[in-house]
Amino acid sequence: MSTYLPTLKQLQYLVALSEHGHFGRAADACFVTQSTLSAGIRELESLIGITLVERTRRVVRFTPLGESIAEKARKVLREAEELSDMARAAGKPLSGEMRMSVIPTIAPFLLPRILPRLRRERPELKLYLREEPSGAACESLHRGQVDCVLLALPYACGEIEAAPLFDDRLFVAFPKGEPHDPPPSIPPEAIDETRLLLLEDGHCLKDHALAACNRPELRAEATMLGTSLHTLVQMVDNGLGITMLPEMALNAGILDNTDIIARPLDADHPSRQIALAWRRGSPRHKDFELLAGILRAAG
């Protein structure tokens, strides 16, 4: 075996540069100076005898082989992290650091309910949160940037294991008086596609809402421009249209101080499934199952 092997620190610098595309930002992410990071990558290139990064004044460009090695380095770093995860899992369960991504249509409504319980029941758990759409959250999971993801299913998130938590029913929200005498529930065929406001692309709630309605013309006619559920609520409250909201948002008071009426969607599959997901084969799977149990009870 060669005694000249890349160090984990060198691989960390390479991955950071690949992700940030800028020496300064990559150095900040690694908590080192730019010169330290640049020297570390040059040492790596000298060690393996290959140029990985083309440097110009304005652009950092990875060579094709550099991109392949950076991707391999991500896997090596993830495996190295899992060594400590294995030791942690053998000790006290659900303790130490854990990084979790949460999608924006869950985070502001569920986290205020579950975080106080987690602090009480698992004070030794240090849970670091990041909010990002489903696609970015799944990518962060597989890149090893987070350990687990709180998201809504169905969603194609790659090779994962998932613990279902609960179903989150969808509601149709419309301005007061429109219609004048609203029924107790709203069938999909009663939704005016020309008035439907939905979240923009990248938010899985939009796809869940359209799938629940099972009306192909809704996708073509609906206006998809909302950047958040709170933005959609403000537009509906100003008479600009109707929208669809998850039950957890209603329970969290998103319609407080508005004149909006909400009725449950009367469809064959009117819910999305909230779940906790993690990489398949993770050594911390028992921790994630414990966490799922706490989230399930709090939800």
N, C-alpha and C positions, 0 to 999 in steps of 0.2 A: 504493500500500500504506500502511496506517495506521502511523504511527510510534509509536502507543501500543499496544504488544503486551505481553501477560503475560510475565513472566520465568519461567524454569525454576524458580527458587527459589519463586516464588509458587505455581506448579503443584505443586511438591513439598509445600508446606505444605497445600494443599487435599487432595491425595491422602492424606497422612498423617492428616489430620483425618477423612476419609471412612473410613479403615481402622480407626482407633482409637476414633472416636466420643467423644473427650475431648481438650480442648485441652492439658491437662498431658501426657498420654501421647503425643499427637502431637508436642508440642514436644520431649519426650525422644527420640523416634525420629529427629527431625531435628537433634538436638544444638544446640538453641537454647532461649532462654527462652520461657515461655508468652506473654509480652507481645509478643515479636518475631514469633512465629507468628501471633498474633491480628492484629497490625498488618499483617502481610503479606497476610493474607486480606482484611482490610478494604480495603487498597490495590487488591487484585485486583477486589473488588466495585465500588469507586469507578471503576476503570479501565473496566470493561465496563458499568457503570451498572445492575447487577442484583444483587439480594440472593441469595446462594447458600446461606447458612446462617442458620437461625433460632436465636437464642441465648436461653436461659433459664438460671436458676440451676442447674438439675439436668440439663437435656437439651440436647444438640446435635442439631438436626434439619436435614437438608439439604432444600432445596426440590426439587421434581421437576426443575427446570432445573439446580439445583446438582448433583444426582446425575448428570445427563447430562454436565455439564461435567467433573465429577470423573472419570468414566469416560473421557472424551476425553483428559483430562490424563494419565491413566495411559498411554495409547497414545503421546502426545507425548513423555513422559519415557522410555518404552521406546525410541522411535525415536532420541532424543538419545543414550541409552546405546549404541545400536548404531553411532552415528557413531564413537565411540571404539573400539568392538569391531572395526570395519572397519580402523582404523589399526593396532590391535594384531594383527589376523590377518595383516596385510601384513608385520609384523615377525617376531620370533622366535615360532615356533609353540608353543602350549601353555605360555604364560607369563603373568604378571600374575595378576589376581584372577579367580576363577571361583566362582560360588555354585551349590551342588548340593543338592537335596532327596533324601533317601533314605527309603524306607518302613521302618517298624519291624520287619518280618519279614525285612529284608535287613541293615539297618545294623549290628546287634551281631555278626553272623556273618561278613559279607564285608569290612567296613571294616578290621578288624585285619589282614587278609591283604593288602589292596591299598594301604593308606596308606604303609607302609614302602617299598614298591616305587616309589610315586609320588614320595616324597621323594628317593629315590636317583636316579631317572631324570629327574625334572623338578623340580629344586630351585628353579627360578624361578617355578613355579606356586604360587599361594596359593589353596588350595581351602578355601572356607568351606562348612560342612555344616549342614544343618538336617534333623531327623527329623520326619516327619509322614506321616499316612495318605495313600493314593493320591489321594483326591479333593482334599484340601487341597494336596498336592504339585502336582497338575496345575493347580489354580487359581493357586498361587504362580508357576508357570511362565508362564502366560498373562498374569498381572498384571505380569510383569517383575521379580518379587521374587527369583527364582532364574533361572539360565541353563540348567540341565539337571536331569533327574530320573532317579534310579536306581530302577526299579520292576519289577514283574512283569506280564507280559502273558499273556492278553488283558486289556485294560482300556481303557475309552473315555476317552481323555485329550485329545480335541479335535484341533486341527490341529497335528500333530507329525510329526517324522521320528524314527525309532528305529533303533538299531543293536542287533540281538540279540547277547547275550553268550554265554549257555549255558543249557541246560535244567536245571531243579532238580527232581529227582524227589520225589514225595510218599511218605511212610511212615506206616503206622498204628502208633501207640504204645499199649501197654497194660501193666497191672501184671504183674509176673512171676508166672507160674502161671495166667494168665487169657488164653487157654486153657492147659490143662496141657501140651499138646504142639503148639505153634504151627507152622503150615506155613511154608515158606520165603517165601511171599508171600501177601497177603490180598486176595481178590476183594471187590468192593464189596458183593455180596449177603451176605457173612459178617459185615458190620459191624452191630452191634446199635444201631439208631438211638436207643433209649432211654438208651444209655450214652455217646453221642457228645458230646464237649465241643468247642466251637469258639470262635474269637475272635468278639467282638461285632461288630455292624454297623460298617462303616467300614474294615474290614481286608479287602483283596481276597483274601488267602489263604483266607478262609472261602469265598468264591465259587469260587475255583479248586478247592478240595477238594470242594465239592458238585458242581461241574460234572464233575470227574474221575470221581466215583462214578456220576453219571447215575441217581440214585434220588431222584425228587421228594419222597418221604416223609421223606427225611433232613432237608430244610429245615424241614419242619413239626415234626419230633420232636426234632431235636438241640437241646442246651442251648447257647445262645450267650451266654457271659458272661465269657470270658477277655479280659483287657485286654492281655495279652502272652503270647508263647509260653512264657516262663519260668513264668508263673502257671499255664498249662495243665499244664505238666510237673509242678508241685508237686501239683496236684489229682489227676492220674493216679497219681503216686507214692503218694498217700494212699488209693488204691483208689476214687476217686469216679467213675471212668469211663475212657474211652479218648479219644484225640485223633488228629489228623493233623499231622505235622511235615514241613518241607522238609529235603531232604538236607543243605543247607548248614548248618542248625542242628545236625544230628547230627554233621557233620564238625567243627563248632566245639566239640563237647563238651557240648551242652546236657543230655545224659543222664548225664553223669559224676556219680558218687556217688548214683545212684538205682537202684532195682530195676526199672526200666522196660525192656521189650523192644520193639524196633521192627522191623517187617517192611515191605518195599516194597509199595505198592499195586499190585495186578494188575488194571489197567484199560486201556482203549483209549488214553486220553490221561492218563497218570499224572503229568504234569509241568507245572510253570509255566515260562514263559520269562523269564529275567532280561534286561533291556534297558536301554540308556541312551537317553533321549528328550530332544529339544530342540524349540524352536519352529520350525515350517516356515519356511524362507527365512532363518534366522539367518545373519548374516555370519560367525559362528564355527563353521560346520558342520565345517570341516576340523579345528579343534581338538577338537570333540566326537568325530569319527571317530578321531583319534589317541588320545584318552582311552579310547574304547571298546576299541581294540586293546590298550591296557595292561590294562584291566580284564578283558578276555577271557583274556589270557595268565595273569593272576594268579588268575583264578577257576578 
